[in-house]
Amino acid sequence: MRKPSVSASQSITCAIRPMVSILAIGIACAGTPALANCVADASGLVVTCSGTSGPYVNTASGVTVTAQSGGTVTGSMVLGSSSSTTNSGTFNGAAGNPILTVGANSTVTNAATGKFVQAGTTAGSEGVVLGDNSTFINNGTLTAPTGYNVARFGANGTFTNTALAPAAVTGNVVFGPSLGANVSRFTNQNTAFGFTGNVTASGNLNFDNSGKFTGSLIQQAAGGTVNLTNQSGGTFAGAINTADTTVVNNAGTMTLTGASIIGNFSAAGTSFTNTGRLNLGTSAGVGRLTVNGNYSQSAAGTLGITIGLPGSAGPVAGTNFSQLRTTGTATLSGTLALTVVNGYYPTNSLYNVVVGDTGVTGSFSSITGNQLTFIRFVPVGIVTVSGSQQAYQLQVQRVTTYAAGLGSTATANQLAVATAFQPMVAYADTHLTSDAAKLVGQVDVLTAAEARTFFGAVSPDGYLAYANSMRDHASLFQRQISLRMDDFHADHAQRGWWNNSGLTAFNGAVSGTNKTKTTGYYFAGGFDFSGENYVAGIAAGYAKGTLKFAPGTMSGKDSAYQIGGYASLKFNPIFANLVVDYQFGKFSATKTMTAGTVVRIASAESKSHLLTATGTLGANVDVGGIAFQPFAGVQYHKGSIDAFTETGAGAANLNIGKIKADRTDFIGGATLTRSEGTWRPYVKGTYRRQLGTGPANTISASFVDVTGTNFTVTGRGAGKTEFDVDAGLNWVSEDEGGLFIAYQGTFRDDLNSHGVIAGIRVQF
């Protein structure tokens, strides 16, 4: 054969004729072209490709092609039978054509630096196409788009992906029919990157995996035999569907998703031996394996079963839980490992995880994953289903109540919610498709710590912060009125108006998980009549706050409108003050509850009402232009937040009873101010102390969907003692009024408030 030559004006005519050795399609050319950098020697049988090469065709038998490192072959290469190709460079496929086509009895070796890359996604786009009795050894990079063939063989083909390959093989490997003495062979040894794609065969197939395989094995019936071995250290993840007699030996880790079928029902000799770990399904979904023969698991073997959410018809094998089914016998030993996903498991429901049509023998020596905090999958053992068919069966049993399962570190509120949640189980058992059943299922699979967190988040105790905030708004409003009464200077009858406005930042100052952070602003103003020994008027105010419950489970905002009246009488040196106001407002909040990976958010809103009255007696001691005014009295609160119902969280929603805000405090303190001149600095300190036992700080609630779930929790009430500070500077005009700016602070064990206030007073 002469060395082919190429010229720009050369005309090449190719005739395509049948060629059995290349899948019944061959190419014969009157002239065989090649670019200058893909060159045959004088014999025409030794071809070297370097630099950049284009399409190459040489159908002679026994051609040896070497693609050198750094070289690139673009387009299709076609070789005859008994060829040998070694690639250390790069073969780039052209869309619509294979990268390389070789005839029968050929060998293709992809070296460590070699790359076969087919990016085409049109019909005919393939990687390497090999004739009968051919071998492909991959030590390098071999890629094709998902769903396209990276290698396609005739009969009796051999594909080996070695441990040296620096990247995962992508694409499918397809074997032609191998009958009689012919056997298709697939071997994957690569543990670092592995093989990602499907393997399809017809007839005899030996499948050996000691690396990482992700994909499916599909074998079509042709009267052959399949031998599938997953070696120790090998991982297989995907599905298996074989139609002829199949022998499976798993010594590594095999995870079968969806439905897998081993062998044909009528083919004798099928068996599955598990000495490693066989997982049917994952936490993302269940799996079902049918072995048309016998299954045997050794003492070293593990069978992984996924248990999922039952439907309206109850547990259904292959849909709601994984199942191993054999047409022959199932011989059990070793470990049964359960993976339980979110879902409601009806009390006493049964799960036939292994079924043998001609019987089940032996037993698992251990079961893992079956003992959860609140439920347990208890082994019933081997039971007869019908005739000779037997099953290894599990039953769902409740092992403890929710309250008992929380452990010794549970809080009183968590226990109260958990106890109220218990009737949900009976409701769920008779309403399998309800959201209550779904919620119970989400809680059943939690750990004790996770359940404590969940029940703590469900607890409505955080709503008490809004009752505390109601009183804080009212007290702040009355402080502005008191400042006005402390600061009237008329020596004759007059009238006037005033306005105070401020910003506050309330920061929880105590440790623990139930402190509250509040920020807000307020406005107060009024109109009054005053004389030398009296002042009386009306006032209105508005306050708004943003609250965040420290565990991060609740946040919201509240607002309040206030209207009131006030009066102060002086009987030198004694004075008496009285302030009465009515406050009405509203709040809205969201509460976040997490059960494992499931998040539910409840929304709440309601109205509030509060009556506040404060009476004080004091004395005015004025020495040298400095006034000292000690005082003492009582502040009384009477009101509540209306009952309301949460929305948005399904069965986790609560009906919340009325939340009381009643409280009575002793108040005492003193004001020190300059009583003469235009600039009058002042400071006022007020001490508050709760009288009596105070409010119960309890909140009653029940779950919306189920009766008999009433419970009561205790929220964090406002501290029993409080110290208020008002310090500022007045600019006073005896006849016209004044301006002032001041600091206002509040200090108690559950709250620190720091605010800035400014105001104007006009009199005429």
C-alpha positions in Angstrom: 0.0 0.0 0.0 1.4 3.4 -0.9 1.7 6.2 1.5 -1.3 8.5 0.8 -0.6 12.1 -0.4 -2.7 15.2 -0.3 -2.8 18.3 -2.5 -5.1 21.3 -2.6 -6.5 20.3 -6.0 -6.8 16.6 -5.3 -10.3 15.1 -5.9 -11.2 12.2 -3.7 -14.0 9.8 -4.4 -15.1 7.4 -1.7 -17.4 4.5 -2.1 -19.3 3.2 1.0 -19.7 -0.6 1.0 -21.0 -3.1 3.6 -18.3 -4.2 6.0 -19.4 -6.7 8.6 -16.4 -6.1 10.8 -17.5 -2.5 11.5 -21.1 -3.2 12.6 -22.1 -4.1 9.0 -21.0 -0.6 7.8 -17.6 0.0 6.3 -15.9 2.6 4.2 -13.6 2.0 1.2 -12.0 4.9 -0.6 -10.3 5.1 -3.9 -7.9 7.5 -2.3 -7.3 7.7 1.5 -6.6 11.3 2.5 -4.9 12.6 5.6 -3.6 16.0 6.7 0.2 16.4 6.7 0.4 15.9 10.4 -1.4 12.5 10.4 1.0 10.4 8.3 1.5 6.7 7.5 4.9 5.2 6.9 6.0 3.5 3.6 4.0 0.4 4.5 0.8 2.4 5.0 0.2 0.5 8.3 2.0 2.6 10.8 0.4 6.0 11.3 1.6 8.8 13.5 -0.6 11.9 14.3 1.0 15.0 15.6 0.1 18.7 15.5 -3.4 19.4 14.2 -5.0 16.7 12.1 -8.3 16.4 10.4 -10.4 13.4 9.3 -8.4 10.2 8.5 -9.5 7.0 6.8 -7.5 3.9 6.4 -9.4 0.6 6.1 -6.5 -1.6 5.6 -6.2 -4.5 8.1 -3.6 -4.2 10.9 -3.1 -0.4 10.9 -1.3 1.0 14.0 -2.1 4.6 14.9 -0.3 6.6 17.5 -1.6 10.1 18.4 1.2 11.9 20.1 0.8 14.0 23.2 0.0 17.6 22.4 -1.5 16.7 19.1 -5.2 17.1 18.2 -7.3 15.1 15.8 -10.5 16.9 14.8 -13.2 15.0 12.9 -13.8 11.3 12.3 -11.1 8.7 12.0 -12.0 5.3 10.4 -9.7 2.3 10.6 -10.0 -1.3 9.4 -10.0 -4.6 11.3 -7.2 -5.7 13.6 -6.1 -2.1 14.1 -4.4 -0.8 17.2 -4.8 2.8 18.3 -2.9 4.5 21.1 -4.0 8.0 22.0 -1.8 10.3 24.0 -3.2 13.5 22.5 -6.8 14.7 21.9 -9.5 13.4 19.7 -12.3 15.9 19.2 -15.5 14.5 17.8 -17.5 16.1 15.1 -21.3 16.4 15.7 -23.2 13.7 13.8 -20.2 11.3 13.5 -18.2 9.0 15.8 -14.8 10.2 17.0 -13.1 7.0 16.0 -14.4 3.9 14.2 -12.4 0.7 14.2 -13.0 -2.8 12.6 -13.2 -6.2 14.2 -10.4 -7.6 16.5 -9.1 -4.1 17.2 -7.6 -2.5 20.3 -8.0 1.1 21.4 -5.9 2.4 24.3 -6.4 5.9 25.7 -3.3 6.9 27.5 -3.2 8.9 30.7 -2.7 12.1 28.7 -5.2 11.1 26.1 -8.6 12.6 25.6 -11.6 11.4 23.5 -14.1 14.2 23.7 -17.5 14.1 21.9 -19.5 17.2 22.5 -22.0 16.7 19.7 -25.7 16.2 20.6 -27.1 15.4 17.2 -28.0 12.0 15.8 -24.8 9.9 15.1 -22.7 11.8 17.6 -20.7 9.0 19.4 -17.3 8.4 21.0 -15.5 5.3 19.9 -17.2 2.6 17.7 -15.6 -0.8 17.8 -16.2 -3.9 15.7 -16.6 -7.5 17.0 -14.0 -8.9 19.4 -12.5 -5.5 20.1 -11.0 -4.0 23.3 -11.1 -0.4 24.6 -8.8 0.4 27.6 -9.2 3.9 29.1 -6.4 5.4 31.2 -7.3 9.0 30.3 -10.3 11.2 29.6 -13.4 9.9 27.9 -16.5 12.0 27.7 -19.8 12.3 25.8 -23.0 14.1 26.6 -25.5 12.4 29.0 -27.6 9.9 27.0 -25.0 9.6 24.2 -22.7 6.7 23.6 -19.1 7.2 24.7 -18.2 3.7 23.4 -20.2 1.2 21.2 -19.1 -2.4 20.6 -20.0 -5.3 18.4 -20.1 -8.8 19.8 -17.6 -10.0 22.4 -16.4 -6.5 23.3 -14.2 -5.5 26.3 -14.2 -2.1 28.0 -11.9 -1.3 30.9 -11.8 2.0 32.8 -8.6 1.8 34.8 -7.6 3.3 38.1 -5.4 5.8 36.2 -8.2 7.7 34.5 -8.0 11.4 35.7 -11.6 12.2 35.2 -15.0 10.5 35.3 -16.1 8.7 32.2 -19.4 10.2 31.0 -21.8 8.8 28.5 -23.1 5.3 27.8 -21.2 2.1 26.9 -23.2 -0.2 24.5 -22.4 -3.8 23.8 -23.7 -5.7 20.8 -25.3 -9.2 21.1 -22.8 -11.7 22.6 -24.1 -15.2 22.3 -22.6 -18.7 22.7 -18.9 -18.4 23.5 -19.0 -14.6 23.1 -19.1 -12.5 26.3 -19.2 -8.7 26.6 -17.0 -7.5 29.4 -17.3 -4.3 31.4 -14.7 -3.4 34.0 -14.4 -0.2 36.1 -11.5 0.1 38.4 -11.5 3.8 39.0 -12.3 4.8 42.6 -11.4 8.4 42.4 -13.6 9.6 39.5 -15.4 6.5 38.3 -17.9 6.0 35.5 -21.1 8.0 35.1 -23.5 6.7 32.6 -25.4 3.6 31.5 -24.2 0.2 30.4 -26.4 -1.6 27.9 -25.8 -5.2 26.7 -27.5 -8.1 25.0 -26.7 -11.7 25.7 -23.7 -12.7 27.8 -22.2 -10.0 30.0 -19.5 -10.0 32.7 -19.8 -6.7 34.7 -17.0 -6.2 37.2 -16.8 -3.0 39.4 -14.1 -2.3 41.9 -14.4 1.5 41.5 -17.1 4.1 41.5 -20.1 3.5 39.2 -23.0 5.8 38.9 -25.7 4.8 36.4 -27.8 1.9 35.3 -27.0 -1.6 33.9 -29.5 -2.8 31.3 -29.3 -6.2 29.8 -31.7 -7.4 27.1 -32.9 -11.0 26.9 -30.9 -13.1 24.4 -30.6 -16.5 26.2 -27.3 -15.4 27.8 -25.9 -15.1 31.3 -25.0 -12.0 33.3 -22.4 -12.1 36.0 -22.3 -8.9 38.0 -19.7 -8.4 40.7 -19.4 -5.3 42.9 -16.0 -5.9 44.5 -15.0 -4.9 48.1 -14.3 -1.2 47.8 -16.6 -0.8 44.8 -19.6 1.6 44.9 -22.6 1.1 42.6 -25.3 3.7 42.6 -28.2 3.5 40.1 -30.5 0.7 38.9 -30.1 -2.9 37.5 -32.4 -4.5 35.0 -31.4 -7.8 33.5 -33.6 -10.1 31.4 -31.5 -13.3 31.3 -30.1 -15.5 34.1 -28.1 -13.3 36.4 -25.7 -13.9 39.2 -24.9 -10.9 41.4 -22.2 -10.8 44.1 -22.0 -7.6 46.1 -19.0 -7.3 48.4 -18.9 -3.5 48.3 -21.6 -0.8 48.5 -24.5 -1.0 46.2 -27.3 1.6 46.2 -30.3 0.8 44.0 -32.8 3.6 43.4 -36.2 3.2 41.8 -37.1 -0.3 40.7 -34.5 -2.9 39.8 -35.2 -6.4 38.4 -32.5 -9.1 38.5 -33.1 -11.9 35.9 -36.1 -13.1 34.1 -38.9 -14.9 35.9 -38.6 -18.0 33.7 -34.7 -18.1 33.7 -33.3 -20.5 36.2 -30.1 -20.0 38.1 -30.6 -16.3 39.1 -29.2 -15.4 42.5 -28.1 -12.4 44.5 -25.5 -12.8 47.2 -24.8 -9.8 49.5 -21.7 -9.8 51.7 -21.3 -6.0 51.6 -23.9 -3.3 51.9 -27.0 -3.2 49.7 -29.1 -0.1 50.0 -32.6 0.0 48.5 -33.4 3.7 48.1 -32.0 6.7 49.9 -33.4 9.4 52.1 -34.5 11.1 48.9 -36.7 8.1 47.8 -37.5 4.5 48.3 -36.3 1.6 46.1 -37.6 -1.9 45.2 -35.5 -4.9 44.1 -37.0 -8.0 42.5 -34.7 -11.0 42.3 -36.1 -13.7 40.0 -34.3 -16.3 42.0 -32.7 -16.5 45.4 -31.3 -13.9 47.7 -28.7 -14.7 50.3 -27.1 -12.3 52.8 -24.1 -13.3 54.9 -23.3 -12.3 58.5 -21.0 -9.5 57.1 -23.8 -8.2 54.9 -26.1 -5.2 55.4 -29.5 -4.6 53.8 -30.4 -0.9 53.8 -34.2 -0.2 53.7 -35.7 3.3 53.3 -39.0 3.9 55.1 -41.1 6.8 53.7 -44.5 8.5 54.2 -47.5 6.1 53.8 -50.2 7.3 51.5 -54.0 7.1 52.0 -53.9 3.4 51.4 -51.3 2.9 54.1 -47.7 1.5 53.5 -47.2 0.3 49.9 -44.0 -1.5 49.0 -41.9 0.2 46.4 -43.9 3.4 46.9 -43.8 4.3 50.6 -41.0 1.9 51.7 -38.2 -0.1 50.1 -38.7 -3.8 49.7 -36.6 -6.8 48.6 -38.7 -9.4 46.7 -37.5 -12.8 45.6 -39.3 -15.4 43.5 -37.3 -18.0 45.3 -36.1 -18.0 48.9 -34.5 -15.2 50.9 -31.9 -16.3 53.4 -31.2 -13.6 56.0 -28.2 -12.8 58.2 -26.1 -9.8 59.1 -27.7 -6.3 59.6 -30.9 -4.6 58.6 -30.3 -0.8 58.4 -33.3 1.4 58.3 -33.4 5.0 57.0 -36.6 6.7 58.2 -37.6 9.9 56.4 -40.2 12.5 57.5 -43.7 11.1 57.5 -46.5 9.8 59.7 -46.2 6.1 60.5 -49.6 4.9 61.8 -49.5 3.1 65.1 -49.2 -0.7 64.5 -48.8 -0.4 60.8 -46.8 -3.2 59.2 -43.9 -3.2 56.7 -42.9 -6.4 54.8 -39.4 -5.3 54.0 -38.3 -8.7 52.6 -40.6 -11.1 50.8 -39.7 -14.6 49.5 -42.2 -16.3 47.3 -41.0 -19.7 48.4 -40.0 -18.7 51.9 -37.7 -16.6 54.1 -35.2 -18.3 56.4 -32.7 -17.0 58.9 -32.9 -13.6 60.6 -31.0 -10.4 60.9 -28.6 -10.4 63.8 -29.0 -6.7 64.3 -31.3 -3.8 63.2 -30.1 -0.2 63.2 -32.1 3.0 62.7 -35.3 1.5 63.9 -35.4 3.1 67.4 -36.4 6.7 67.2 -37.2 8.9 70.2 -41.0 8.5 70.0 -41.6 5.5 67.7 -39.9 2.2 67.0 -40.0 -0.2 64.1 -40.2 -3.5 66.0 -39.3 -6.7 64.2 -42.3 -9.1 64.1 -40.1 -11.7 62.4 -41.0 -14.0 59.6 -44.7 -14.3 58.9 -46.6 -16.2 56.2 -48.3 -13.9 53.7 -50.1 -16.5 51.6 -49.3 -20.1 50.6 -45.5 -20.6 50.6 -44.9 -16.8 50.4 -43.3 -15.4 53.6 -42.1 -12.0 54.7 -39.8 -10.4 57.2 -42.0 -7.9 58.9 -41.6 -4.7 61.0 -44.3 -3.0 63.0 -44.6 0.6 64.2 -45.0 0.9 67.9 -45.0 4.0 70.1 -42.4 3.7 72.9 -43.1 6.9 74.9 -45.2 10.0 75.1 -43.9 13.2 73.6 -43.5 14.7 77.1 -41.6 11.7 78.5 -39.3 11.6 75.4 -38.0 15.1 75.8 -35.6 14.2 78.5 -34.7 15.8 81.9 -33.6 19.1 80.4 -37.0 20.0 78.9 -38.5 23.2 80.2 -42.0 23.4 81.8 -43.3 25.1 78.7 -41.9 22.5 76.4 -43.5 19.7 78.5 -46.8 21.5 78.5 -46.9 21.8 74.8 -45.7 18.2 74.3 -48.4 16.9 76.6 -51.1 18.8 74.7 -49.6 17.5 71.4 -50.1 13.9 72.4 -53.9 13.7 71.4 -52.7 14.5 67.8 -51.6 10.9 67.5 -55.1 9.4 67.9 -56.4 12.0 65.5 -53.7 11.2 62.9 -54.4 7.5 63.1 -57.9 8.1 61.9 -57.1 11.0 59.5 -54.0 9.6 57.7 -54.0 12.3 55.0 -54.6 15.3 57.3 -52.0 17.9 58.0 -52.2 16.8 61.6 -50.9 13.4 60.6 -48.2 15.1 58.5 -47.1 17.2 61.5 -47.1 14.2 63.9 -44.9 12.4 61.4 -42.5 15.3 61.2 -42.2 15.3 65.0 -41.9 11.5 65.3 -38.6 11.4 63.5 -36.9 14.1 65.6 -34.3 13.5 68.2 -35.1 14.6 71.8 -33.1 17.8 71.4 -34.8 18.6 68.1 -38.2 17.9 69.7 -37.4 20.2 72.6 -36.6 23.0 70.1 -39.7 22.4 68.2 -42.1 22.3 71.2 -40.3 25.4 72.6 -41.0 27.2 69.3 -44.6 26.2 69.3 -45.1 27.5 72.8 -47.0 30.9 72.8 -45.1 32.2 75.8 -43.4 34.8 73.6 -46.7 36.6 73.2 -46.5 37.8 76.8 -43.9 40.3 75.6 -46.7 42.2 73.8 -48.6 42.5 77.1 -45.5 43.8 78.8 -45.0 46.2 75.9 -48.6 47.5 76.4 -47.8 48.6 79.9 -44.5 50.0 78.8 -46.2 52.2 76.2 -48.8 53.4 78.8 -46.1 54.1 81.4 -44.0 56.0 78.9 -47.1 58.1 78.0 -47.8 58.9 81.6 -44.1 59.9 82.2 -44.5 62.6 79.5 -47.6 63.9 81.3 -45.8 63.8 84.7 -43.0 65.9 83.2 -45.5 68.5 82.2 -47.1 68.5 85.6 -43.7 68.9 87.2 -42.8 71.8 85.0 -45.7 74.3 85.1 -44.7 77.7 86.4 -47.8 79.9 86.2 -48.5 82.5 88.9 -51.8 83.4 87.3 -54.5 81.6 85.3 -53.4 80.6 81.7 -53.7 77.9 79.2 -51.3 76.1 76.8 -50.4 73.1 74.9 -47.3 70.8 74.9 -45.8 68.1 72.8 -43.1 65.5 73.6 -41.7 63.1 71.0 -38.9 60.6 71.4 -37.1 57.5 70.2 -36.3 54.4 72.3 -34.1 51.4 72.0 -35.1 48.6 74.4 -32.5 45.9 74.8 -32.9 42.7 76.8 -30.3 42.8 79.5 -30.7 39.4 81.1 -29.2 36.1 80.1 -31.3 33.2 78.8 -33.2 32.4 75.7 -36.4 34.3 76.3 -35.3 37.9 76.6 -36.9 40.4 74.2 -35.4 43.2 72.2 -37.6 46.2 71.4 -37.1 49.4 69.4 -39.7 52.1 68.8 -40.8 55.7 68.9 -43.6 57.6 70.6 -45.5 60.9 70.6 -47.4 62.6 73.4 -49.1 66.0 73.5 -51.9 67.8 75.4 -53.7 70.9 76.2 -54.2 72.2 79.8 -55.3 75.0 82.0 -53.1 76.1 84.9 -52.7 78.6 87.7 -50.5 79.2 90.6 -51.6 76.1 92.5 -53.1 73.8 89.9 -52.9 72.4 86.3 -55.4 70.2 84.6 -55.7 69.0 81.0 -56.2 66.3 78.4 -53.5 64.4 76.5 -53.2 62.0 73.5 -50.3 59.9 72.5 -49.1 57.2 70.0 -46.4 54.6 70.4 -45.0 52.0 68.1 -42.5 49.2 68.8 -40.7 46.3 67.0 -40.2 43.3 69.2 -37.9 40.3 68.7 -38.1 37.2 71.0 -34.5 36.2 71.6 -34.6 32.5 70.5 -35.3 33.9 67.0 -38.6 32.1 66.9 -40.9 35.1 67.1 -40.8 38.7 65.9 -43.4 41.4 65.3 -44.6 44.9 66.0 -47.2 46.6 68.1 -48.8 50.0 68.3 -50.9 51.9 70.8 -53.2 55.0 70.8 -53.6 56.8 74.1 -56.0 59.4 75.4 -56.1 60.6 79.0 -56.6 63.3 81.5 -54.5 64.7 84.3 -54.6 67.1 87.2 -52.1 68.4 89.8 -52.9 70.4 92.9 -50.5 72.3 95.1 -51.0 72.9 98.8 -47.6 74.3 99.6 -45.4 72.5 100.1 -47.6 69.4 99.4 -48.8 68.5 95.9 -51.0 65.7 94.5 -50.9 64.4 91.0 -53.4 62.1 89.2 -53.2 60.7 85.6 -55.8 58.4 84.0 -55.5 57.2 80.4 -57.1 54.6 78.2 -55.0 52.8 75.6 -56.1 50.8 72.7 -53.8 49.1 70.2 -52.9 46.1 68.2 -50.0 43.8 67.5 -48.9 41.4 64.7 -46.2 38.7 64.9 -44.8 35.7 63.2 -43.6 32.5 64.9 -41.2 30.1 63.2 -41.2 26.4 64.1 -38.7 23.9 62.8 -39.2 20.2 62.7 -36.0 18.7 61.2 -35.8 20.1 57.7 -39.5 21.3 57.7 -40.2 24.9 58.6 -43.7 26.1 59.6 -44.5 29.8 60.1 -47.5 30.9 62.1 -48.9 34.5 61.8 -50.8 36.2 64.6 -52.6 39.5 65.2 -54.9 40.8 67.8 -56.2 44.0 69.5 -55.3 45.2 73.0 -57.0 47.4 75.6 -55.5 48.9 78.8 -56.6 51.3 81.5 -53.8 53.0 83.5 -54.2 55.3 86.5 -51.4 56.8 88.5 -51.8 58.8 91.7 -48.9 60.4 93.7 -48.3 62.7 96.7 -45.2 64.7 97.1 -43.6 67.8 98.6 -41.8 70.7 97.1 -38.7 72.0 98.9 -37.2 75.1 97.2 -33.9 76.3 98.6 -31.9 79.0 96.9 -33.5 78.4 93.5 -33.0 74.7 93.6 -36.2 72.6 93.9 -36.3 69.1 95.4 -39.5 67.2 95.0 -39.8 63.8 96.6 -43.0 61.8 95.8 -44.7 58.4 96.3 -47.8 56.8 94.9 -49.5 53.9 93.1 -49.8 53.0 89.4 -52.6 50.6 88.4 -52.9 48.8 85.0 -56.0 46.9 83.9 -56.3 45.4 80.4 -55.6 42.5 78.1 -54.8 41.3 74.6 -57.9 39.8 72.9 -58.0 36.1 72.2 -56.8 35.2 68.7 -56.0 32.3 66.4 -52.8 31.7 64.5 -52.8 31.1 60.8 -50.4 29.8 58.2 -48.8 26.9 60.1 -51.5 24.2 59.4 -51.9 21.8 62.3 -49.3 23.7 64.3 -51.6 26.7 64.6 -52.8 27.6 68.0 -55.9 29.1 69.5 -54.6 31.7 72.0 -56.7 32.8 75.0 -57.0 36.3 76.3 -53.6 37.5 77.7 -54.0 39.7 80.7 -51.8 42.8 81.4 -53.1 43.6 84.9 -50.5 44.9 87.4 -50.2 47.3 90.3 -47.0 49.0 91.3 -45.8 51.2 94.1 -43.9 54.2 92.7 -41.6 56.6 94.6 -38.8 59.0 93.7 -37.7 62.6 93.5 -37.1 65.4 91.1 -34.2 67.8 91.4 -34.3 70.9 89.2 -33.3 74.5 89.1 -36.5 76.6 89.8 -35.3 79.9 88.5 -33.7 81.3 85.4 -34.0 80.6 81.7 -31.9 77.4 81.6 -33.1 74.8 84.0 -31.4 71.4 84.1 -33.3 68.6 85.8 -33.1 65.0 86.8 -35.9 62.8 88.0 -35.5 59.2 89.4 -38.5 56.9 89.8 -38.5 53.6 91.6 -41.3 51.1 90.9 -42.1 47.9 92.8 -44.8 45.4 92.0 -47.5 45.1 94.7 -48.9 41.8 95.6 -48.4 38.6 93.6 -48.9 40.4 90.3 -50.1 38.9 87.1 -49.9 35.1 86.6 -48.0 35.6 83.3 -49.7 32.6 82.0 -51.0 32.0 78.5 -53.7 29.4 77.6 -53.8 27.8 74.2 -54.9 24.8 72.2 -54.1 23.3 68.8 -56.6 24.4 66.2 -57.3 21.0 64.5 -57.7 18.7 67.5 -59.9 19.0 70.5 -58.6 18.2 74.0 -55.3 19.8 73.4 -55.6 22.7 75.8 -52.5 23.7 77.7 -51.0 26.6 79.7 -47.5 28.0 79.6 -45.8 30.7 81.5 -44.2 33.7 79.8 -41.5 35.9 81.1 -43.2 38.8 82.9 -41.8 42.2 83.4 -39.4 42.5 86.2 -40.8 43.2 89.7 -38.7 46.3 90.2 -37.9 49.1 87.8 -35.9 52.3 88.0 -36.7 55.2 85.6 -34.4 58.1 84.9 -35.4 61.4 83.2 -32.5 63.9 82.8 -32.6 66.9 80.6 -32.3 70.6 80.0 -35.3 73.1 79.9 -35.2 76.5 78.3 -38.0 78.4 80.0 -39.9 81.6 79.3 -42.2 82.4 82.2 -45.0 83.8 80.0 -44.5 81.9 76.7 -43.5 78.4 77.6 -40.4 76.5 77.0 -38.3 74.0 75.0 -36.4 71.0 76.4 -34.3 68.0 75.3 -33.7 65.0 77.6 -32.6 61.5 78.1 -35.1 58.9 79.3 -34.0 55.5 80.6 -35.6 52.5 82.1 -33.8 49.7 84.0 -35.2 46.4 85.1 -34.0 42.9 85.1 -35.7 42.0 81.8 -35.3 45.3 80.0 -32.9 48.2 79.5 -34.4 51.2 77.7 -32.4 54.2 76.4 -34.3 57.0 74.7 -33.9 60.6 73.5 -36.9 63.0 73.9 -37.5 66.5 72.8 -40.5 68.8 73.5 -42.1 72.1 73.3 -44.5 73.9 75.7 -46.5 76.9 74.7 -48.7 78.8 77.2 -50.8 81.9 76.7 
